[in-house]
Amino acid sequence: MEMIELKINGIPVAVTPGTTILDAANQVGVKIPTLCFHHDLEPWAACGICVVKAEGSPKMLRACATAVAPGMNVITHDAEIVDVRRTVLELILSTHPNDCLRCGRNGNCELQTLSEEFGIREVPYEQRVNEIPIDNTTGSIVLNPEKCIKCGRCAKVCQDMQGVWALEFIGRGDDTRIAPAADVTLDESPCIKCGQCSAHCPVGAIYENDQTKQVWSALKEGEKHCVVQIAPAVRVAIGEAFGMEPGALMTGQLYSALRRLGFDAIFDTNFSADLTILEEGSEFVKRFTEGGVLPQITSCCPAWTDYMEKYATDFIPNFSSAKSPQQMLGAMAKTYYAEQSKVEAKDMFVVSIMPCTAKKFEVSRCETMGASGFQDVDVALTTRELARMIKQAGIDFTNLPEEEADSLLGEYTGAGTIFGVTGGVMEAALRSAYYLITKEDLEDVNFMDVRGMEGVKAAEIDIKGTKIRVAIAHQMGNVEALLNEIRDAEKAGKETPYHFIEVMACRGGCIGGGGQPHGATDEIRAKRTAGIYSDDEKSVRRCSHHNPMITKIYEDFLGAPMSHKAHELLHTGYQEREVYKK
C-alpha cells in the first residue's frame, strides 16, 4: 500500500490513506486534546477542542475528523490554537455546574483534566446552567442533564454501537440537551441499562446508580449475614482504579479486600458460571438431541435479555431458561448455603460485584429472581462502586495479601472465568457439551474459533462426527443482522444456520461492561481479555463438569442438572415488554 507522507510540527511521518490528523500526530508522539472523540466511535467533530492548522489552508481543521493529505504540513500547537482551545473550554464551562467536589467523576473527568492542563482558573462568561431534573428512573443508571457538555458520545454509543436509540439530542440552541427519545424518562424509553453511555461519557452526566450506602449500612448494622460474590471480569479491571495495568489479575486481593470490608462469606460468580454451564449445557444437549427449539441462545447478559424482550420477542422460545451466574449464586446462597451454615435466608444480605450496570436491573427483573422466597441478590454493585468502597475503607489494595474464597460456593474452573469475555460462555459450554454428548473429555479444551473481537463470529464444531454450528455476537448493534439471518432461513424453510448462539451486549463482553473503570478502548479490552485467559490457563481444572463443588451441590442438594429443584431455583422465563412504556 502506498503511504502518505506529511509533517506534524515539522516531524516527518508516513501513514496509510484515510488516517486522520489526530492519529498521525499520535504516531509521532504529539498529543492533540480531544473531548467528543472516542476510539470506539466515528469522529464527528462536535467539540472543536482538536483544532489544528495546515499550511496553505485559510481555516482551522478538526484533527479527529480530517484525513491527512500528501505533503500536508500540520501545526498542532501555537499561541492562536491554544487560545482557541481555551476559549472553547471556557464556553463549555460557562454552561457546566461548578460542583466538582460532589461529582462522581471528580478526579477522573476529561473536562476537569483539560481545564487543569489549560490552567483555567476563571471563566470570563456568564454562568448559564439550565435547571433540568436528574433522571434516576431505571435504578441502574442516572442521567444528570445539567452536567451534559453536548459532546454526543452517549447518543452515538446508544444509536450506533448498541442499536437501541434510547438517547438523542432534544431542543435547539442553548436549550439543546441529551434525553431519551420522545423526551420520556429513561425507564419509559427503550434503554436496556447496558451502561455503555455512562462508560463513554467524558464527564459526570451519566453514571451508575450508586448503592454503596446500602451495602455499608448492611455491613455496619451487624444484623445481616453479609455475603458477596465477584464476577469474572471484575478481577482483571479493578486494578485500574488503583493505578495498575489493565488485565492485572487481582482475584486473591479482591477476596482479601472484601473480608476487610466486613463480609461474612466470600464467594465467586465463577463458581455459579460453572453451575450455569451444567444447566445451560444440559438444556442445549436436550434440545439438540431430542428436537427442541433451536438455536438455543444464551441468557447470561441482562441487557441482552432486556433487548430481546423489547425488540426480538420472536426469539423468546430460543432463549435458554438458565438464569445468569449472578442470580444462580444468589439463589444458592439463600438456600444451599443457608442450609449448610444454619443462617436463615431472611437474615442474609447478598451483594454481587459486577462489571455491568444492567445487573442492578436483573436482581428484580421478575418474580423468579426471588426463588429462595426472598430477593436472591439484594444489591449489585459495579466495579467502580467497589473501588470507591475499598478507597473509603483505607485499604492499600495493591499490597494486599492474596486470599482464597470460601470453598462452598467459591471454587471454580477455567471455564467459569472465561464467562467474562466474548465467546467465553460458548467455549465453556462446548467444553462440557462435548463431555455430555460423548461421555469423554476433550484433549484440547481451547476453542480458538470462538475467540476474538469480530462483532459476529461463526464456527462449526465437530463432536465425534456430530456437527454443531455456533455463533457469537457482542456489542448490541451487531446482533440484529445475526437474528435476521436466522429469520430469513426460517422464512425460506431452511434449516437453522446455527444451533447455539451467545450474545453479550457490551463490546468485548463483560470485560467492557458499563460498570467497569472508565476509559476502555480496544487496547484496554485486549489486556483485560488476556488476563481472563491467563486465569483459565493456570486453572487446574478447565471444564465446569470437573468442579468438585458443583458435583457436591448436585449430590447434596439439587439432584441433577435440569431436575425439578434445579428448575425452581436456577431457571427463569421471559415476556414481551413495551419498547416505550405507557
C-alpha positions as CSV (number, residue, x, y, z in Angstrom):
1,M,0.0,0.0,0.0
2,E,1.3,3.4,-0.9
3,M,1.9,5.5,2.2
4,I,1.0,9.2,2.6
5,E,3.9,11.4,3.7
6,L,3.4,14.6,5.7
7,K,4.8,16.6,8.6
8,I,3.4,17.1,12.1
9,N,5.0,20.2,13.6
10,G,7.9,19.6,11.2
11,I,8.3,16.0,12.2
12,P,8.1,13.7,9.1
13,V,5.6,10.8,9.3
14,A,4.2,8.3,6.8
15,V,0.7,6.9,7.3
16,T,-1.8,4.8,5.4
17,P,-4.5,6.6,3.3
18,G,-7.5,7.6,5.4
19,T,-5.5,8.2,8.6
20,T,-6.7,11.3,10.5
21,I,-4.5,14.1,11.6
22,L,-5.2,13.1,15.2
23,D,-3.9,9.5,14.6
24,A,-0.9,10.7,12.6
25,A,0.0,13.1,15.4
26,N,-0.2,10.2,17.9
27,Q,2.2,8.2,15.8
28,V,4.9,10.8,16.3
29,G,4.2,11.4,20.0
30,V,2.2,14.6,19.7
31,K,-0.9,14.8,21.8
32,I,-3.8,16.8,20.4
33,P,-6.5,17.4,23.1
34,T,-10.0,15.9,22.4
35,L,-13.3,15.8,24.2
36,C,-16.0,14.5,21.9
37,F,-13.7,12.0,20.3
38,H,-13.6,8.3,21.4
39,H,-11.8,5.4,19.7
40,D,-15.0,3.3,19.7
41,L,-16.9,5.9,17.7
42,E,-16.8,7.5,14.3
43,P,-15.4,11.0,14.8
44,W,-17.9,13.8,14.3
45,A,-16.0,16.9,15.4
46,A,-18.6,18.3,17.8
47,C,-16.5,20.0,20.5
48,G,-13.8,21.8,18.5
49,I,-11.0,21.2,21.0
50,C,-8.8,19.4,18.5
51,V,-8.5,22.2,16.0
52,V,-5.1,22.4,14.1
53,K,-3.7,24.4,11.3
54,A,-2.5,23.1,7.9
55,E,-0.1,25.1,5.8
56,G,-1.9,26.7,2.9
57,S,-5.4,26.3,4.4
58,P,-7.2,29.5,5.5
59,K,-9.2,27.7,8.2
60,M,-8.5,25.6,11.2
61,L,-9.2,21.9,10.8
62,R,-10.6,19.5,13.3
63,A,-8.0,16.8,13.7
64,C,-10.2,14.0,14.8
65,A,-12.3,14.0,11.6
66,T,-9.8,15.3,8.9
67,A,-7.9,12.8,6.8
68,V,-4.3,13.6,6.0
69,A,-3.2,14.5,2.5
70,P,0.2,14.1,0.8
71,G,2.7,16.8,1.6
72,M,0.5,18.3,4.4
73,N,2.3,20.3,7.0
74,V,0.3,20.4,10.2
75,I,0.8,22.7,13.1
76,T,-0.9,21.3,16.2
77,H,0.1,23.9,18.8
78,D,0.8,27.6,18.6
79,A,-0.4,30.7,20.6
80,E,-3.6,31.1,18.5
81,I,-4.6,27.4,18.6
82,V,-4.1,27.3,22.3
83,D,-6.2,30.4,22.7
84,V,-9.0,29.0,20.6
85,R,-9.0,25.7,22.6
86,R,-9.0,27.7,25.9
87,T,-12.0,29.7,24.7
88,V,-13.9,26.5,23.7
89,L,-13.2,25.1,27.2
90,E,-14.4,28.4,28.8
91,L,-17.6,28.3,26.8
92,I,-18.3,24.7,27.8
93,L,-17.5,25.5,31.5
94,S,-19.9,28.5,31.4
95,T,-22.8,26.1,30.9
96,H,-21.5,23.4,33.3
97,P,-22.2,23.2,37.0
98,N,-19.3,24.2,39.2
99,D,-19.7,21.3,41.7
100,C,-16.8,19.1,41.1
101,L,-16.4,18.1,44.7
102,R,-19.9,16.5,44.7
103,C,-19.5,14.8,41.3
104,G,-18.8,11.1,40.9
105,R,-16.3,11.8,38.2
106,N,-14.2,14.2,40.3
107,G,-10.6,13.3,39.7
108,N,-11.5,11.2,36.7
109,C,-13.2,13.7,34.4
110,E,-11.9,14.6,31.0
111,L,-13.3,18.1,31.1
112,Q,-11.7,18.7,34.5
113,T,-8.4,17.3,33.3
114,L,-8.4,19.6,30.2
115,S,-9.3,22.6,32.3
116,E,-6.3,21.9,34.6
117,E,-4.0,21.4,31.6
118,F,-5.1,24.8,30.2
119,G,-4.7,26.5,33.5
120,I,-8.3,27.7,33.6
121,R,-8.9,29.5,36.9
122,E,-11.7,31.9,35.9
123,V,-14.5,31.7,33.3
124,P,-15.0,35.1,31.6
125,Y,-18.5,34.3,30.6
126,E,-21.8,34.5,32.5
127,Q,-22.7,31.2,34.1
128,R,-25.8,29.7,32.3
129,V,-26.7,26.3,33.7
130,N,-30.1,25.1,32.7
131,E,-32.0,23.6,35.7
132,I,-33.1,20.1,34.5
133,P,-34.1,17.4,36.9
134,I,-32.0,14.3,37.3
135,D,-33.5,11.1,35.8
136,N,-32.9,8.0,38.1
137,T,-35.9,6.1,37.0
138,T,-34.1,2.9,35.8
139,G,-32.5,2.1,39.1
140,S,-29.4,1.2,37.1
141,I,-28.0,4.4,35.5
142,V,-28.6,8.0,36.3
143,L,-28.9,10.8,33.8
144,N,-27.9,14.3,35.0
145,P,-28.6,16.6,32.0
146,E,-27.2,19.7,33.8
147,K,-23.7,18.2,33.5
148,C,-24.0,17.3,29.8
149,I,-21.4,19.0,27.6
150,K,-23.3,18.0,24.4
151,C,-20.3,16.0,23.1
152,G,-22.8,13.5,21.8
153,R,-20.8,10.4,22.8
154,C,-23.7,8.8,24.7
155,A,-26.1,9.2,21.8
156,K,-23.7,7.8,19.3
157,V,-22.9,4.9,21.5
158,C,-26.6,4.2,22.1
159,Q,-27.6,4.6,18.5
160,D,-24.5,3.4,16.5
161,M,-22.8,0.9,18.8
162,Q,-25.8,-0.5,20.6
163,G,-28.6,0.0,18.1
164,V,-31.0,0.9,21.0
165,W,-31.8,4.6,20.2
166,A,-32.8,5.4,23.8
167,L,-30.9,8.7,23.7
168,E,-30.8,11.6,21.3
169,F,-30.4,15.4,21.2
170,I,-33.6,17.3,22.2
171,G,-34.2,21.0,21.7
172,R,-32.2,23.7,19.9
173,G,-29.6,26.3,20.7
174,D,-29.0,26.9,24.4
175,D,-31.8,24.5,25.2
176,T,-30.2,21.6,23.4
177,R,-29.8,18.6,25.7
178,I,-29.4,14.9,25.7
179,A,-32.5,13.0,26.7
180,P,-34.4,9.8,25.9
181,A,-36.2,9.8,22.5
182,A,-39.7,11.3,22.7
183,D,-38.5,13.2,25.9
184,V,-39.7,10.4,28.2
185,T,-37.9,9.1,31.2
186,L,-35.1,6.6,30.8
187,D,-37.3,3.9,32.3
188,E,-40.0,4.6,29.8
189,S,-37.6,4.6,26.9
190,P,-36.0,1.6,25.1
191,C,-33.0,1.8,27.4
192,I,-31.6,-1.6,28.1
193,K,-29.4,-0.4,31.1
194,C,-26.2,-1.6,29.5
195,G,-24.4,1.5,30.8
196,Q,-22.3,2.0,27.7
197,C,-23.5,5.6,27.7
198,S,-22.0,6.0,31.2
199,A,-18.8,4.2,30.2
200,H,-18.2,6.6,27.3
201,C,-19.4,9.9,28.9
202,P,-16.4,12.1,29.5
203,V,-17.9,13.9,32.5
204,G,-20.5,13.1,35.2
205,A,-23.6,13.5,33.1
206,I,-24.4,9.7,33.1
207,Y,-23.3,7.4,35.8
208,E,-24.2,4.2,37.7
209,N,-26.8,4.3,40.4
210,D,-24.5,4.3,43.5
211,Q,-25.8,1.8,46.1
212,T,-22.7,1.6,48.3
213,K,-24.5,3.3,51.2
214,Q,-26.9,0.4,51.3
215,V,-24.0,-2.1,51.5
216,W,-22.2,0.0,54.1
217,S,-25.3,0.1,56.1
218,A,-25.8,-3.7,56.0
219,L,-22.1,-4.2,56.9
220,K,-22.3,-1.8,59.8
221,E,-25.5,-2.8,61.4
222,G,-24.4,-6.4,62.0
223,E,-27.9,-7.7,61.9
224,K,-27.4,-9.3,58.5
225,H,-25.2,-12.1,57.4
226,C,-23.4,-10.4,54.5
227,V,-22.5,-12.5,51.5
228,V,-20.6,-11.3,48.5
229,Q,-19.7,-12.6,45.0
230,I,-17.4,-11.3,42.4
231,A,-17.9,-11.6,38.6
232,P,-15.1,-12.9,36.3
233,A,-14.4,-9.6,34.6
234,V,-14.1,-7.6,37.8
235,R,-10.8,-9.3,38.7
236,V,-9.0,-8.1,35.6
237,A,-10.2,-4.5,35.7
238,I,-10.4,-3.3,39.3
239,G,-6.6,-2.8,39.5
240,E,-7.0,0.1,37.0
241,A,-8.8,2.1,39.8
242,F,-5.6,1.8,41.8
243,G,-3.1,2.7,39.1
244,M,-2.4,-0.8,37.9
245,E,-2.2,-2.1,34.3
246,P,-5.4,-3.3,32.7
247,G,-5.6,-7.1,32.8
248,A,-3.8,-7.4,36.1
249,L,-5.3,-10.5,37.8
250,M,-6.4,-9.4,41.3
251,T,-8.6,-12.3,42.4
252,G,-6.8,-13.0,45.7
253,Q,-6.5,-9.3,46.6
254,L,-10.3,-8.9,45.9
255,Y,-11.1,-11.7,48.4
256,S,-8.8,-10.1,50.9
257,A,-10.3,-6.7,50.5
258,L,-13.9,-8.0,50.8
259,R,-13.0,-9.7,54.1
260,R,-11.5,-6.5,55.4
261,L,-14.7,-4.6,54.4
262,G,-16.5,-7.0,56.7
263,F,-18.3,-9.5,54.6
264,D,-19.1,-12.8,56.4
265,A,-18.8,-15.1,53.3
266,I,-16.8,-14.5,50.2
267,F,-18.0,-16.4,47.1
268,D,-17.2,-16.2,43.4
269,T,-19.5,-15.8,40.5
270,N,-17.1,-18.1,38.6
271,F,-18.5,-20.9,40.7
272,S,-22.0,-20.3,39.5
273,A,-20.8,-19.8,36.0
274,D,-19.7,-23.5,36.2
275,L,-23.2,-24.2,37.6
276,T,-24.7,-22.3,34.7
277,I,-22.8,-24.4,32.2
278,L,-24.2,-27.6,33.7
279,E,-27.7,-26.3,33.5
280,E,-27.5,-24.4,30.1
281,G,-25.3,-27.1,28.6
282,S,-27.7,-29.9,29.6
283,E,-30.6,-27.8,28.2
284,F,-28.7,-27.4,24.9
285,V,-27.9,-31.1,24.7
286,K,-31.6,-32.0,25.4
287,R,-32.8,-29.6,22.7
288,F,-30.1,-30.7,20.2
289,T,-30.6,-34.4,20.7
290,E,-34.4,-34.5,21.3
291,G,-35.6,-31.9,18.8
292,G,-36.2,-28.8,20.9
293,V,-36.3,-25.2,19.7
294,L,-33.0,-24.2,18.0
295,P,-30.9,-22.2,18.0
296,Q,-30.6,-22.0,21.8
297,I,-29.5,-18.5,22.8
298,T,-27.6,-17.7,26.0
299,S,-29.3,-15.7,28.6
300,C,-26.4,-14.5,31.0
301,C,-26.4,-10.9,29.9
302,P,-29.4,-8.9,31.4
303,A,-29.0,-6.0,28.9
304,W,-29.4,-8.5,26.0
305,T,-32.3,-10.2,27.8
306,D,-34.0,-6.8,28.1
307,Y,-33.3,-6.0,24.5
308,M,-34.7,-9.4,23.4
309,E,-37.9,-8.8,25.5
310,K,-38.4,-5.5,23.7
311,Y,-37.0,-5.9,20.2
312,A,-36.8,-9.6,19.4
313,T,-39.7,-11.2,21.2
314,D,-40.0,-13.9,18.4
315,F,-36.8,-15.4,19.9
316,I,-38.3,-15.9,23.4
317,P,-38.7,-19.7,22.8
318,N,-35.0,-19.8,21.8
319,F,-33.7,-18.3,25.0
320,S,-32.1,-20.6,27.5
321,S,-34.2,-20.7,30.6
322,A,-31.0,-20.9,32.7
323,K,-30.5,-17.8,35.0
324,S,-27.3,-15.8,34.9
325,P,-24.5,-16.8,37.2
326,Q,-25.2,-13.8,39.4
327,Q,-28.8,-15.0,40.0
328,M,-27.8,-18.7,40.4
329,L,-25.3,-17.8,43.1
330,G,-27.9,-15.6,44.9
331,A,-30.3,-18.5,44.9
332,M,-27.7,-21.0,46.1
333,A,-26.6,-18.6,48.8
334,K,-30.1,-18.2,50.3
335,T,-30.9,-21.9,50.0
336,Y,-28.0,-24.3,50.0
337,Y,-25.5,-22.1,51.8
338,A,-28.2,-21.0,54.3
339,E,-28.9,-24.7,55.0
340,Q,-25.2,-25.6,55.4
341,S,-24.4,-22.5,57.5
342,K,-27.6,-22.6,59.6
343,V,-28.3,-19.0,58.7
344,E,-31.8,-18.2,57.6
345,A,-32.3,-16.6,54.2
346,K,-34.2,-13.7,55.7
347,D,-31.1,-12.8,57.7
348,M,-28.8,-12.8,54.7
349,F,-27.8,-9.8,52.6
350,V,-26.3,-10.9,49.3
351,V,-24.2,-8.4,47.3
352,S,-22.7,-9.0,43.9
353,I,-19.8,-7.1,42.3
354,M,-20.4,-6.9,38.6
355,P,-18.8,-5.2,35.6
356,C,-22.4,-4.3,34.5
357,T,-25.0,-1.7,35.3
358,A,-27.8,-3.9,33.9
359,K,-27.2,-6.3,36.8
360,K,-28.8,-3.8,39.1
361,F,-32.0,-4.2,37.0
362,E,-31.6,-8.0,36.8
363,V,-31.8,-8.5,40.6
364,S,-35.6,-7.8,40.5
365,R,-36.3,-8.4,36.8
366,C,-39.2,-10.8,37.5
367,E,-40.5,-13.0,40.3
368,T,-38.1,-15.8,39.6
369,M,-35.3,-13.6,40.9
370,G,-36.7,-14.5,44.3
371,A,-36.6,-18.3,44.1
372,S,-35.4,-18.6,47.6
373,G,-38.5,-16.9,48.9
374,F,-36.7,-13.6,49.2
375,Q,-34.9,-11.4,46.6
376,D,-31.9,-13.7,45.9
377,V,-29.4,-10.9,45.3
378,D,-30.1,-7.8,47.4
379,V,-27.7,-5.3,45.7
380,A,-25.5,-5.4,42.6
381,L,-22.5,-3.1,42.7
382,T,-20.3,-2.2,39.7
383,T,-16.6,-2.5,39.7
384,R,-16.4,1.3,40.1
385,E,-18.5,1.3,43.2
386,L,-16.4,-1.4,44.8
387,A,-13.3,0.5,44.1
388,R,-14.7,3.5,45.9
389,M,-15.6,1.4,48.9
390,I,-12.1,0.0,49.1
391,K,-10.7,3.5,49.0
392,Q,-13.2,4.7,51.6
393,A,-12.1,1.9,53.9
394,G,-8.4,3.0,53.6
395,I,-7.4,-0.4,52.2
396,D,-4.0,-0.5,50.5
397,F,-5.4,-2.7,47.7
398,T,-2.3,-3.2,45.6
399,N,-0.3,-4.5,48.6
400,L,-2.9,-6.8,50.0
401,P,-2.0,-10.5,50.6
402,E,-3.8,-12.9,48.3
403,E,-6.5,-15.0,50.0
404,E,-9.0,-17.6,48.9
405,A,-12.7,-17.6,48.5
406,D,-14.9,-19.6,50.8
407,S,-15.0,-23.0,49.1
408,L,-18.6,-23.9,49.4
409,L,-19.7,-21.5,46.6
410,G,-16.2,-20.2,45.6
411,E,-14.3,-22.9,43.9
412,Y,-14.2,-22.5,40.1
413,T,-12.7,-23.9,36.9
414,G,-11.1,-22.1,34.0
415,A,-14.4,-22.5,32.1
416,G,-16.1,-20.3,34.8
417,T,-13.7,-17.5,34.5
418,I,-13.9,-17.1,30.7
419,F,-17.5,-16.1,31.0
420,G,-16.1,-12.6,31.3
421,V,-15.1,-12.3,27.6
422,T,-17.0,-12.5,24.3
423,G,-17.0,-16.2,23.2
424,G,-16.3,-17.3,26.7
425,V,-19.8,-18.6,27.5
426,M,-19.8,-20.5,24.3
427,E,-16.4,-22.0,24.8
428,A,-17.2,-23.1,28.4
429,A,-20.4,-24.6,27.2
430,L,-18.7,-26.5,24.3
431,R,-16.1,-27.9,26.7
432,S,-18.8,-29.6,28.8
433,A,-21.2,-30.2,25.9
434,Y,-18.6,-32.5,24.4
435,Y,-18.5,-34.5,27.6
436,L,-22.3,-34.5,28.0
437,I,-22.7,-35.9,24.4
438,T,-19.7,-38.3,24.2
439,K,-19.0,-39.0,27.9
440,E,-15.4,-38.3,27.1
441,D,-13.2,-35.3,27.9
442,L,-11.5,-33.2,25.3
443,E,-7.8,-33.5,24.8
444,D,-7.6,-29.8,23.9
445,V,-10.2,-27.6,25.6
446,N,-9.3,-24.4,23.7
447,F,-11.8,-23.4,21.0
448,M,-9.9,-20.7,19.2
449,D,-12.6,-20.1,16.5
450,V,-15.0,-18.6,19.1
451,R,-12.4,-16.1,20.4
452,G,-11.6,-12.6,19.2
453,M,-13.1,-9.2,18.7
454,E,-15.0,-9.6,15.5
455,G,-18.5,-8.3,16.0
456,V,-20.0,-11.6,14.9
457,K,-18.1,-14.9,14.8
458,A,-19.3,-18.2,13.5
459,A,-17.8,-21.7,13.8
460,E,-18.7,-25.3,13.2
461,I,-17.6,-27.7,16.0
462,D,-17.1,-31.4,15.2
463,I,-18.0,-33.6,18.3
464,K,-17.1,-37.1,17.1
465,G,-18.9,-36.7,13.8
466,T,-21.7,-34.5,15.3
467,K,-21.6,-31.0,13.7
468,I,-22.6,-28.1,15.9
469,R,-22.9,-24.7,14.3
470,V,-22.4,-21.8,16.7
471,A,-22.3,-18.0,16.5
472,I,-21.1,-15.4,18.9
473,A,-22.1,-11.7,18.9
474,H,-21.1,-8.8,21.1
475,Q,-22.0,-5.1,21.1
476,M,-25.7,-4.9,20.6
477,G,-25.6,-3.2,17.3
478,N,-24.1,-6.3,15.8
479,V,-26.9,-8.6,16.9
480,E,-29.8,-7.7,14.5
481,A,-28.0,-8.9,11.4
482,L,-27.4,-12.3,13.1
483,L,-31.1,-12.5,14.2
484,N,-32.2,-11.6,10.6
485,E,-30.1,-14.4,9.2
486,I,-32.0,-16.9,11.3
487,R,-35.3,-15.3,10.5
488,D,-34.6,-15.4,6.8
489,A,-33.6,-19.1,6.9
490,E,-36.9,-19.9,8.7
491,K,-39.0,-17.9,6.2
492,A,-37.2,-19.8,3.4
493,G,-38.0,-23.2,5.1
494,K,-34.3,-23.9,5.5
495,E,-32.5,-25.5,8.5
496,T,-31.4,-23.0,11.1
497,P,-27.9,-21.8,10.3
498,Y,-26.8,-22.1,13.9
499,H,-27.6,-24.5,16.8
500,F,-26.2,-22.4,19.7
501,I,-25.7,-18.6,19.9
502,E,-24.0,-16.4,22.5
503,V,-24.8,-12.7,22.8
504,M,-23.2,-10.1,25.1
505,A,-24.4,-6.5,24.9
506,C,-21.1,-4.8,25.6
507,R,-18.1,-4.7,23.3
508,G,-15.6,-7.4,24.2
509,G,-18.1,-9.0,26.6
510,C,-18.2,-8.3,30.3
511,I,-14.6,-7.1,30.3
512,G,-16.0,-4.0,28.5
513,G,-19.1,-3.7,30.7
514,G,-20.8,-0.5,31.5
515,G,-19.8,-0.6,35.2
516,Q,-16.0,-1.1,34.5
517,P,-13.4,1.6,35.1
518,H,-13.7,4.4,32.7
519,G,-11.5,4.8,29.6
520,A,-11.9,1.5,27.9
521,T,-10.5,1.1,24.4
522,D,-9.9,-2.0,22.3
523,E,-6.3,-2.0,23.6
524,I,-7.5,-2.0,27.2
525,R,-10.2,-4.6,26.4
526,A,-7.5,-6.8,24.9
527,K,-5.4,-6.6,28.1
528,R,-8.4,-7.4,30.2
529,T,-9.2,-10.4,27.9
530,A,-5.6,-11.6,28.2
531,G,-6.0,-11.5,32.0
532,I,-9.1,-13.7,31.8
533,Y,-7.5,-16.3,29.6
534,S,-4.4,-16.4,31.8
535,D,-6.7,-17.2,34.8
536,D,-8.2,-20.0,32.7
537,E,-4.8,-21.4,31.6
538,K,-3.4,-21.6,35.1
539,S,-6.5,-23.4,36.4
540,V,-6.0,-27.0,37.5
541,R,-9.5,-27.8,36.1
542,R,-10.7,-26.1,33.0
543,C,-14.1,-27.7,32.4
544,S,-17.2,-26.9,34.5
545,H,-18.2,-30.6,35.0
546,H,-14.9,-31.2,36.7
547,N,-15.6,-28.7,39.5
548,P,-15.9,-30.9,42.6
549,M,-18.1,-28.4,44.5
550,I,-20.5,-28.4,41.5
551,T,-20.7,-32.2,41.8
552,K,-21.3,-31.9,45.5
553,I,-24.1,-29.4,45.2
554,Y,-25.9,-31.7,42.8
555,E,-25.3,-34.7,45.1
556,D,-26.3,-32.9,48.3
557,F,-29.0,-30.5,47.2
558,L,-30.1,-30.2,43.5
559,G,-30.2,-33.8,42.4
560,A,-29.2,-33.4,38.8
561,P,-29.0,-30.8,36.1
562,M,-32.5,-29.8,34.9
563,S,-34.1,-31.5,37.9
564,H,-37.3,-30.2,39.3
565,K,-35.4,-28.5,42.1
566,A,-32.8,-27.1,39.8
567,H,-35.6,-25.7,37.6
568,E,-37.3,-24.0,40.5
569,L,-34.1,-22.3,41.7
570,L,-31.9,-21.9,38.7
571,H,-34.2,-21.2,35.7
572,T,-36.5,-18.4,34.6
573,G,-38.8,-17.2,31.9
574,Y,-39.3,-14.2,29.6
575,Q,-42.1,-12.0,28.5
576,E,-42.7,-9.3,25.9
577,R,-42.0,-5.8,27.1
578,E,-43.1,-2.5,25.6
579,V,-40.3,-0.6,23.9
580,Y,-41.9,2.6,25.1
581,K,-43.7,2.3,28.4
582,K,-47.1,3.9,28.6
